[in-house]
Amino acid sequence: MSQLATISVVFYLLSGLLASRQLFSPQAKLSYQIITLSSVALLSHAAWLYQNIFLINGQNLPILNVVSLVSFLIAALSLAINKKINTGVLLPIVYGFNIINFIAVVYLPSHYITHLEDNPQVGSHIILALLAYAMMAIASLFALQLAYVDYRLKKHRSPIAGLNLPPLMTLEKSLFQFILIGFILLSCTLVTGFMFLDDMFASESAHKAVLTIIAWVIYATLLWGHFKKGWRGRLVIYITIVGSSFLTLAYFGSRFVREIIL
């Protein structure tokens, strides 16, 4: 494991442990120590991504590097919005996933060289796609929190004693904020795909386009149902998870099989 990866793993671990402890604290906002440790982890992670993706002869974008980039975006966004939304419960999960991904990179090295400098339009399409997925992934994490709180309330039980979770209405509002932003980004992703990708419906990549369009329809239906029909609760949670599953299959399904399993 490289020095930058080791620094990221250590600081993600430390900040994740502190964030886990703060879940049982009445303080909603992250402590100065967590923000400092998280910032070091994110900075070293960003440096690692730059070092391992941007090569002299192109960009190295195997699935694990792409997943690491997406998880970096999720971690950075989760930390950045903490002042407005209590995302402390997300950080141990996101940071733990980042640590696992760094370990996977060490034991499952791979290379996939592209040349986005020759086609910047495709680069903009990829950036939009990754941002859209990061937003929808955060929305899915909020949906899981919402499911937990809703389940406990339906069973007439309070959440785990002392656990510092946002109120149910705050979780639902945050969920739809992220879905709306992610939906706009996903729409832009599809538009730029139709505009700039000549092989969008070629035999090797058609399934990605189809699954992404299905995910787009699912999220569009969810937003329509919420704002026009007042959909809430478990139905919203289920649809969010289904949409995220289709999007994950579209983005990573075939590449995971090809690069990791095979």
N, C-alpha and C positions, 0 to 999 in steps of 0.2 A: 504494500500500500504506500502511495506517495506521501510526502510530508504534508502537502495541502489536504489530502484526503484524511490523514490521521488527525490533523488539527480540527477539521470539520467534524469528524466522528466524536472526538473528545468533547468539543464544545456543544454539539448537539445533545450528547448524552447528559452533560452537566445541566444545560438549560432545560432539557426535558424532565430531568429529575426534580429540579426546582419548580417547574411549572406543575408537575404532578402534586407536589406538596401544597402549592398555592390553591389547588382545587378545593382544599379543605379549609381555606382561609376566607374570612369575610371580605377581604380586599378583592375587588373585581378586576382592577387594572393590574397589569403585570408589574412586578417589582423592577427596580433599577438593575438589580443583579441579573435577572432573567433577560432583560432587554440587551444588556451589555454582552452577556454570553451568547445570546442568539445572534447579535450583530457580528461577532467574531466568527461564529459558525457560518453565517451567510456570506460574509466577505471571503472567507477561505474557500467556501463552496463555489462562489462565483469565479474566483481565480482558478480553481481546479477545472471548471467548465471551460473557461477561456483557453487554458493550457491544453486540454484534451480534445476540444472540438475544433478550434481554429488552428489548422495546420498550415504549413507553407504551401502545400499542394492541394488545398481544398478544405472541406469541413468533414470531420469524422462524426457521423450520426448513426451509430448502431443503436439498437433499441434501448440498451441500458443507459447510454448517454442522453438519449431523448427523455427517458423516464426521469433521470437525474435532473435534467433541465426543468421538466414539468414540476417535480417535487420541490425544486428550489423556488419556483414561482409561487407554488402553494404556500410554502413556509414563509416567504417574504410578504405575501399578501395577508396571511393570517396574523403575522406580527404587526404589519402596518395598520390594520384596521382595528387593533385592540382598543384604541382610545375611544372608538364609537361602539364597538360590539365586544362583548366578553368572549374572546376566542381562546382563552387559556386552556380549555378542555381539548381543543384541537391540536395544540402544540405537541404534547407527548406522542400523539399518534403520528403526526406528520414528521416529527424529528426521528421517531423510531423507524419509520419507513425510509427516511434518508440514510440512516445508518445501515440498514439492511441492503439498500441499493449500492452503497459504497463497497460493502463486503462482496456483493455479487459481481461488481466490476472487477475485483481482484481475482476471483476464482472462475469467472466466465468472460474473459476478455474477448472482444470482437471488434471488427472494423467495418465501416460502411462509408466510403469516401464519396462525397458529393462536391459539386462545384457551383454553389449558389451565386458566386461572384459573377458568373457568366449569365445568370438569369435572376436578377434581383426581384422580379415580379413573383417568382416562385418562392423566394425568400420571404416576401411579405405575406404570402399565403400561409406558409409554415408558421410564422410568428402569430398570425391571427388564430390559427388552429390550436397552437399550444396555449395561448391565452384563454381561448374559449374552453378548452378542456380543464385548465386550472380553475376557472370560475365554476364550472359544473361540478368538479371534484369537491370544491369547498361547499357547494350547495348540497352535495350528497352527504358530506359529514354533518352539516346542519340538520339534514333530514333524519340521520341516525340519532342525533341528539333529541330531535323533536319526537321521534318514535319512542325513545326511552322515557322521556318525561310524560308523554301522552299515555303510555302503557301504565306507568306508576299511578297516574291520576285516575285512569279508568278502573284500576284495581283498588282505588281509594287508599293508596299508599303514597306517602311523600317520597321524593327522590332520596337517595342514600343520605343519611344524616350528615349535615355539614358540608355536603358537596356543593360547590359554588357554580351553579348552572344558571344561564340566563332564563328569564321568565318565558313561558310558553308563547305568548304573543310576540315577544322580541325575537325568539327563534324563528317563528313563522315569517315575520316581516323580513328578517335577514335572509332567510331561505329564498324568498321571491325576489329580493333585490339582486342576489347573485345569479339566480336563474335568468332574470331579465337581461342583465349585463352579458351573461354567457350566451344567451340566445341571440343577442345583437351581434356578438363576435362570431358566433357559429354561422349566422346568416351571411356575414361578410366573408367568412371562410368559404362557404359554398359559392358565393358570387365570384370570388377571385379564382376558385378552382375551375369554374366553368369558363372563365375568361383566359386563364393563363396555363392550364394543364391540358396538353393535347391528348394525353393518354388517360384521362380521368375515368373513362368507361372501357378501357382496354381490359383484356381477359385477366391480367395479373392484379389490377387495381379496382375493377368494377365493384367488387364486394365492399371495398372501403367507402366508395361513393354511395352505394345503396344503403349501407348501414348508417352512414352519417345522415343521409336524407331521412331515414326512418327515425333516428334520434331527434332530428329537427322537427319532424311532424309531432312526435311525442311531446316535446317541450312546448311547441306552439299550442297544442291541444290543452296542455296543463295551464299555460298562461291564460288562454281563453276561458277555460273552465273556472279558474280562480277569480278573474276580474269580471267576468260576465255572469257566471252561475254561482259564485261564492264557494267553490270547492275548497275544503279545508281538511285537516286531520289526516287520517290514515290513507285516504285515497291519494292525497297529495304526496305523501311519503312513498307509497308504492310506485306511483308514476315517475317520481324523481329518480328512484333507484333503477327502474327499468330503462329510463332514458340514459342514465349514466352507464348502464351495462352495455347498451347498444353502442354508445360512443366509445367506450373502452375497447370493445371488439373491433370497431372500425379503425381506431388509431393503432392498436397494438396487437390485435389477435393473430393475424397471419405472420407478422414479423417475429412475434414471440415463438411461434411454432418453428419458423424457419431458422432463426438465429440462436435460440436457446435449446429447444427440444431436439431439433435435427442438427 
